[in-house]
């Protein structure tokens, strides 16, 4: 256990893995704390990475300001932690709200990191996500951290994982109740709901960026993450088959494989994002495949893209009507 001082506030962080290897800094989701990274962290360590995880302000064992926690404060914490790591290849990977903090850091300090991996993340909060955030805040206010976690489990995981890991849910709920603070989480949620769109600034990110999205993530739908791909020049989006929002917990070894592959491509000069869309392999060790040409990658079912109206002549329109 180690501590970082940032603007007179104490930040709890942990380091693990070979110190000489490339480093991944992991940024928590909104209700997360460092212990939840352990399976994913250990999978990265097994692939030769030095891994740093930390509790953001208001989380876990870090300081919990009693008043509003601005996103700028979280970006400053991430910046100070990266500065403390010294000269080495550093990759930043954040999930959900943590991905937002990683994006904000890369907008202004992208030259200080080797690569960026936003996972299940976003640069805008449309009405649906905003209303989900309001519902979670109401659940926290009326029912405390236990009720909030009861809401989050089915939003984050597949039925199969929930059945297989049912014995862990009560333990995780109890641990979250012990570690998380209701008022601090409420402050964090205010910083989520008081969100300023990042999309206009995304083209400033020149860092190699791999955007990871779960095939079945309905908490932050693919359209939100595709916006990152469309606006970050050196990016690519990878769709993880049969994955939900919290795939770092549900598929830690698989996700670690993708992150290790990305880092290797960046460090060897093979990474060329070109704002492309890929489908992740079915199993660890497999190759990424380009999203099938002619199909709309924002749809959940394989629907062919409509040709532009100007490209459809009278014959084509007649054939289309006959086919209907």
N, C-alpha and C positions, 0 to 999 in steps of 0.2 A: 504494500500500500504506500502511495506517495501523495504529496500535496503540492499544488501549484498556487502561488499567490497572483491574483489578477485583480487590480484595482481594489486592493485591501480585502478581497474576498478569497476564501480558500476553496480550491477545486480538488476534488478527489480523483486521482487517476491511477491506472495500473499499466504496467508494461510486462511483456512476456515474449519469449522467443529469442533467437540468436541476434545479438546486438549488431552484428556486422552485416546483416542482411537488409534488403529493402524493407521499408516500414509502411504498414497500413495504420492509419488513424481512423478509428471507428466512432461515428457520431450517433448518439442515441436518438430513438424516436421520442415522442412527446412524453410518454408515461414509462419509459424504460429506465434501467439502471445497469451498471457495468456487469453484474453477474449474468445477465441475460445473454451476453455475448459469448460466454465460455465455450459452448460447443463449436460455434463458428470461429472464435479466436483460436482454439486448439487445432482446428482443421487448417487454418492459415499457417500456424506455427509448424505443423507437420510438412508444409510445403516450403519451409525455409524463410518465412517472414518474421520480422520483428513487429509486434502488434501493440498498439497503445489504445486503450479505451478509457473513457472518463465520464463522470456524471456532470451534466450541464448544471448551470445555476438552477436551483429549485428541485434538483433531482437527487436521489440516493443520499450519499454522504457529503455532497458539496453544500456550500452555504445556500440558505434559503431566504432570500430577501423577502421581507414582509409586504413590500409594495410591488408595483408593476415591474416585470422583468422584460426588458426590450430585447428584440432579436440582435441588436447591435452588441449587447453585452455578451451574448452567446458567441457571436463571431469573434469578439475580442478574446474570449477564453480559448477558442480554437486557435487563433493566431498566436497567442502566447505559448500555447502548448507546442505548436509546430516550431516556433522559434527556439524553444528549449531543447528540441531534438538535434539541433545543429545541422551540419551539412551532410546530407544523405538523400537517396531517392525516397521521397515521401508521397504516398498515395492517400487520398482522403475518400472514405466511403461512409455515407450516412443514409439511414433509412427513414423514410417518411419525413417528419419535421426535421430530423437530423440531416436529411438530404438537402433541405432548404438552407440550413446553416452552411453546409458545404458549398452550395451554389453561391451563396452570398460572399463567402470567403474567396471563392475562385474568381468572382467578378472583379474584385479589387486586388487580389494577391495571387492570381493564378500562376505567376512566374515562380512562386516559391514551392510549388508542388509539381510532381512528375505526372500525376494523373488524378482524375476525379471519377467516382462511381456513385451517382445518385440512385438509390434503390426505392421503389414505390414512392417516388417523390413528386413534386409539383412546383410550379412558379406562379400559379394563380389559384384562387379559391372561388370556384363557381358556386352557384346557389346550393346545389346538392351537397357539396362538401361542407359548405358553411353551415347548413342545417344539421348535418351530422355532427359537426363540432359543437353546435349549440345543444344538441341532444346529449352529447357526452358531458358537457359542462353542467347541464341540469341534473344528469344522473349523479355526477360527483357531488354537487351541492346537496341534493336530497338524500342520496344513499351512501355517500362516502366512497372511499377507494375500492372497497369490495364490490359495490354495485357497478362502479365504472369498469372494473375488470370483467365482471359478468357480461357487460355489454361488448367489451373488446374481444373476448375470446372468439365468439362466432364471427366477428367481423374480420378477424385476422387469419383464421386457420380453416383447413378443410375438415369435413365431417370425419374423414378417415383418421386424420391426425388427432382430432379431439377424442375419438374413441380409443385410439391406441395409447394416448398419453393422459387418459382420464385420471389416473392415479397422481399425476403431477399437478393437476389444475388446482386442487385444494391447497397443496403446498405452496404453489406459486402465488395464489391469492393471499394466503397468510403472510408470505414473505413480502409481497407488495404492500400489504397493510402496515407491516412493521417499518419498511424502508421509506415509503412515500408519505408525503405530508399533504393533507387535504388543501390547505391554504396555498402551499407552494405550487401544487398542481393547478389550482384555480388560476394563479398568476400566470403560469405557463400557457394555459388555455386562452387567457386573455391576449397573450402575445400571438397566439395562433389565429384567433378570430379578428384581431386588429392587423390584418395582413396587407402589406403593400405589394402589388404585383411586381414580379421580377422580369417578366418577359421582355420588356424593352431593353434591359441590360444584358440579357443572355448572350448576344453576339460579342460582348466583350470577353467572354470566356474563350481563350485560345488553348487552354489545357486539353490534352487528350481526354475524352470523356466517354465512358460506357454507361448507358442508361439501362438499368435492369427493371423489368416489369413482369409481374406474374400474369399468366394467361387469364386467371379468374379473379383478379384483384378488382373488387367493386368499391372498396374504400377510396382508392385513388385510381380511377379508371384509366385505361391506356391512353385515351385522348389527352389527358393532362400531361402524361410523360412523353407522349409524342411531340407535344409542343416544345419540350426541352430539346429533343432531337432536331426539330425543324429550325431552331434558333441558335443552337451552339454549333459553330462551324465544323470543328474536328470531333464530331460525336457519332455514335452509332447506338441504336436501341436493340436490346436483346430480350426477346419474349421467352420467359421460362415456362416450359410446358407444365400444365396442371398445378401451377403455383398460385397461392393467394398473397395477401398483403405482406405477411410476416415470414417470407421464405427463408430469411437468415436463421430463423428458429426451426422451421419445418424441414428445410433442406440445407443444413449448415455445410456439409461436406461438398455438396453440389455447388453451392454458391461460392465457397472458397476456391473450388476448381476454376470457376469463371473469373474470379478476381485475380487468381495467380496467372492465368492465361493472359489476361489483359495486361498485367504488369510486365510480364515477359515480352509481350508484343511491343509495349511502349519502350522498354529499356533496350531492346534489340533493333528498334527502328522499323518494325514491321507494322505498327499501328497506323492505319489510314481510315479514319472514321467515315468521312464523306457523307454524313447524315443518312446512313443506310439503316435498313431494318433486317434483323436476323432472328432466326428461331434457334433457341438453345437445343443442345443434344438431349436425347432421351435418357442418357446415363453419363456418369462421369467418364471422361476420356474420349467422348464423341466429339465430332466437329459441329461448329455452328453452320447453319445453312441459310442462304438468302431467303427472305420471305418470298413465297411464290409470286412470280410476276403475273400481273393482271388481276390480282385479288386485292381487296381493301383490307389493309392490316389493322384498321380501327374497328372492324366488325368482329363479333364473336363467332359468326358463322361464315363459311367461305363464299362470299358474295363477290362476283366479278365487278370491277369498277365500270361505271358507265362511261362510254366514250363521249367526248365533248360533242354537243349538238351539231356543231358545224361539220364534224367528221361523218355524220350520218346522212347519207343520200337517200333518195326516194326508195330505192331498192332495199336498202338496209332497214328503213323504217317499215316497209311492207313485210319483210321477213320477220322483223321483231313482232309486228302485230299478229302475223300468222302463228308464230311460235307461242304467243300468249293464248 
